[in-house]
Amino acid sequence: MREESLAGGHGGAARLGELIPVALGAMAAGVAERGGPVPAGGPAAVAAALTAAGGGTGTLPRTGVGAERALAELSHLLAAGSADPADPACAAHLHCPPLAVSVAADVVASALNPSMDSWDQAPVASELERAFTTGIARLCYPDAPGADAVVTSGGTESNLLGLLLAREAAPGVPVRPVCGANAHHSVARAAWLLGLPAPVVVPCEDDRVLPAALAGALAAVDGPAVVVATAGTTNTGAIDPLPEIAALCRRAGARLHVDAAYGGMALCGPELRSRLAGLDQADSVALDMHKFGWQPVAAGLLAARETGDLAALSVRAEYLNADDDTEAGLPDLLGRSIRTSRRPDAFRMAVTLRALGTDGIGALVERCCATASDVAALVAEHPGLRLLAPPALSTVVFRPVAADELPEPDEFVAGVRRTLLEAGTGVIGRAALPTGPDGAPRLWLKLTLLHPHATVEDYRALLEKVVATADAERAAAPGSPVVS
Ligand SMILES: *Cc1c(COP(=O)(O)O)cnc(C)c1O
């Protein structure tokens, strides 16, 4: 039974060499069939395509069709039905097109399947992870030779760990999280999961925490506090004033966790690095290499100034890190995650950095940010569009001017976005920002540029689609002025 062939061991590479071209051929055909950034027709069309391919019955097949056929059919379906971040018009989220070198490394990692919960399942993978995470930690904390980092599933888990470390640093006393109104939703969720009080939410201006408001909030907290600052907000890419925030935390004796899930890898860019000044004063830092870093999900990291700062994660399980094994010199991996079985995600991150270097990654980050500036300039000079503000990183926030002429501007903006999505011609993000009267939320459109090879001309075409859609929808809106 060739379906029963293994990926590893004797003959594994040869069998993979047969199957991978089948999958890749089907993938290429599916991408060509899609033609745009996302399948046209919305959820109903996608569900119908799955049913037509015989995969939508909700019953597990009792008999198989064989490896080649299953791979070919479903790889084609996946490619044709994906929102593809390698298409420049797929620009809604912090959803990057992965580098080929990383995906190739992931095939090897999957075939060998090291599991990062004990040394006897991952001898060299664990050493590689150690070396790689130390390098990441030193990127965040250049003046702390003992800095360390652990691999996570992403910013959500890193923020959870940041708050967990703060909780464990003050045993027996409830720690109060304090974050900006710009903070990622996972901060409040982490507080909830950890049994901490709900975060004190500090007001922002231009999507950045107001230091005076933070000072007031810290003064009002009774007991220990952990401040969560953001370096690259989800809505606009704004970077909180980290040096001021770090100084306020020091003065108040509060811990500081910086959520740099989006902006962290800008540390690799010589032009951008200074925007993250103050990051090294944090007690912990969250970074995501599945954003700037061009890794497939998941590729999260949590860095801390000292290995000992991560000691709260230590745990004993006799079958994974028995004391006598540890005393005999087997590294204890279990305390490097809150997970047990864990993929060697650091392997493809390490391969990527070995291939490109921090200079290569930094150049890609800077290219995306430079393109975002150029796209923002296009928006600013377009008579049909309004720019929110110059981008802090690679996020361009804008609105069709036509929205302001209608009684329900936010519904109109939301409708333009959905029309492009359902047509399969553009995947654009949305951001509710306090730009209305008295700070009321208003809906904006958002391009999050993570495609390192897309040009300003690609985005000019996407912006023209937005304007054409807005014009058509305004003309169709009841009671709207007639378009000339
Ligand atoms: C993406 C992001 C997160 C969440 O990260 P995941 O990797 O999706 O878990 C948290 N905070 C910020 C600022 C982010 O950009």
The ligand as an SDF file (V2000), in Angstrom:
LIG
                    3D

 15 15  0  0  0  0  0  0  0  0999 V2000
   -1.0100   39.4900   15.2610 C   0  0  0  0  0  0  0  0  0  0  0  0
   -0.9990   40.1630   16.5570 C   0  0  0  0  0  0  0  0  0  0  0  0
   -1.3550   39.4910   17.7170 C   0  0  0  0  0  0  0  0  0  0  0  0
   -1.8790   38.0860   17.7090 C   0  0  0  0  0  0  0  0  0  0  0  0
   -0.9350   37.2370   17.2550 O   0  0  0  0  0  0  0  0  0  0  0  0
   -1.2740   35.7690   16.7170 P   0  0  0  0  0  0  0  0  0  0  0  0
    0.0120   35.4070   16.1410 O   0  0  0  0  0  0  0  0  0  0  0  0
   -2.3760   35.9420   15.7300 O   0  0  0  0  0  0  0  0  0  0  0  0
   -1.6630   34.9650   17.8870 O   0  0  0  0  0  0  0  0  0  0  0  0
   -1.2450   40.1700   18.9330 C   0  0  0  0  0  0  0  0  0  0  0  0
   -0.8570   41.4410   18.9580 N   0  0  0  0  0  0  0  0  0  0  0  0
   -0.5390   42.1360   17.8620 C   0  0  0  0  0  0  0  0  0  0  0  0
   -0.1190   43.5520   17.9730 C   0  0  0  0  0  0  0  0  0  0  0  0
   -0.5940   41.5150   16.6210 C   0  0  0  0  0  0  0  0  0  0  0  0
   -0.2600   42.1860   15.5180 O   0  0  0  0  0  0  0  0  0  0  0  0
  1  2  1  0
  2  3  1  0
  2 14  2  0
  3  4  1  0
  3 10  2  0
  4  5  1  0
  5  6  1  0
  6  7  2  0
  6  8  1  0
  6  9  1  0
 10 11  1  0
 11 12  2  0
 12 13  1  0
 12 14  1  0
 14 15  1  0
M  END
$$$$
